[in-house]
Amino acid sequence: MARASVWLEEKARKGGRSGQPSGLDRDRITSVSVRLLDSDGLDKFSMRRLAAELNVTAMSVYWYVDTKDDLLELALDAAFGELRLPEAADSDWREQLRALATEYRTLLVRHPWLSPLAGRYLNIGPHSLAFSRVVQQVVRRAGLPAHGVTGAISAVFQFVYGYGTIEGHFAERVAAAGLTPDEYFSTTMTAVTEAPETAEIIEESKDLMAARGGDTVAEMLDRDFTFALDLLIAGIDAMVAKGA
């Protein structure tokens, strides 16, 4: 049977096997993996590339992890460790939920490789579990019945997952084009406005784009995200009032 998670294995501990090479530890390997995933992307990440960056042989890395999947799962949890989690339990749950959602969105955009890995693995590393625990605690304080808590969490954080994933892909396309986000948006909008296949649809959307507001791509993205998140929080409030 396939292993379910690196966190369920003995080598989830910081050390590797006995007699491992000196100068390495799992934290360093994981940290360099995150940096390579950021710079090269998930598709180009390899154990050979990692070993070269660490200036060791690939076999040296295998003293600490059994497979590349193990390493990717460790990198995923290390990224979750970047999230700032609220501490005060008496703060307004709405503001804490907004803060958590914004943190998660930022993380997904900062690490575009995170979203596919979050869907691939169990997400039971210590940092991921800490995030999930705080999210659950915050949403519980909204006053929903127990059967509605997981649905509310799904509504908010699956939205954030999708939004952050698409925004991260956009950032990658912009970087690959060698343009700023505003330059890329302007160039693209000009092209689709002039193309017969898309011009009609763009013309129909002009009033919505104008009403959306924002002088920059960043402002437009922030306004859409904030409004959508407010809708979801208002929905939770409405369900609490309904007693659902």
Summary of the structure (lengths in Angstrom):
residues: 244
radius of gyration: 21.6
end to end distance: 41.3
largest distance: 67.4
contacts: 680
relative contact order: 0.09
helix: 71%
strand: 0%
